[in-house]
Amino acid sequence: MLAYLSRYTHRVAISNSRLLRFDQTGVTFRFKDYRRAGAERQQVMTLAADEFIRRFLLHVLPKGFHRIRHYGLLAGATRKTTLDHVRRLLGVAPAPADVAEIEPPDLRPPCPCCGGHMVIVETFERRRQPRAPPASGPLSGTQIP
């Protein structure tokens, strides 16, 4: 279960460094209690595994939703127009224009799933088989039979 959740912790509610222990009693982690000050602000909590998962899943967004990272003047979608408007209101010299280089058209085939451009990692010669994966895992140190 921890291996499954660890794929999501760096993006959502709790980082891997805050997870302290997982055993029969539950999941132990560090959190910050904003009602306290000083050294008492950092607290440790142990929850049963099912309660930890329930609380964790409250932070997972439904498919198609995105977490908002930047907002206001520096929001990604309107950053250029709002900063130009603010510069005009403040009477500040406009930002130097970026010299747009003419890029050649991207001839890579689109991905059938997402529509993005596929990146060619390796190509094989005709009638040649790709080589097998290494005999041992580089991190695990175990031999593959």
VENZI-V781453 format. One record per residue. PHI is phi as a letter, one per 20 degrees, with the letter a starting at -180 (* if undefined). Layout:
BEGIN
phi->[PHI & PHI]
END
This chain:
BEGIN
phi->[* & f & f & f & f & f & f & d & f & f & d & c & e & b & e & g & f & e & f & e & b & c & b & f & f & p & d & d & b & e & b & d & e & f & e & d & c & m & f & f & f & f & c & c & c & d & c & f & g & f & f & f & f & g & f & f & f & f & e & e & e & f & g & n & e & c & f & e & e & c & b & n & f & e & f & g & f & c & g & f & f & f & f & f & f & f & f & f & f & e & m & e & g & f & f & f & f & f & f & e & e & f & e & f & f & e & e & f & f & f & f & f & e & d & n & f & e & f & d & e & e & b & d & d & f & f & l & d & e & f & f & f & f & g & f & c & f & f & d & e & m & d & e & e & f]
END
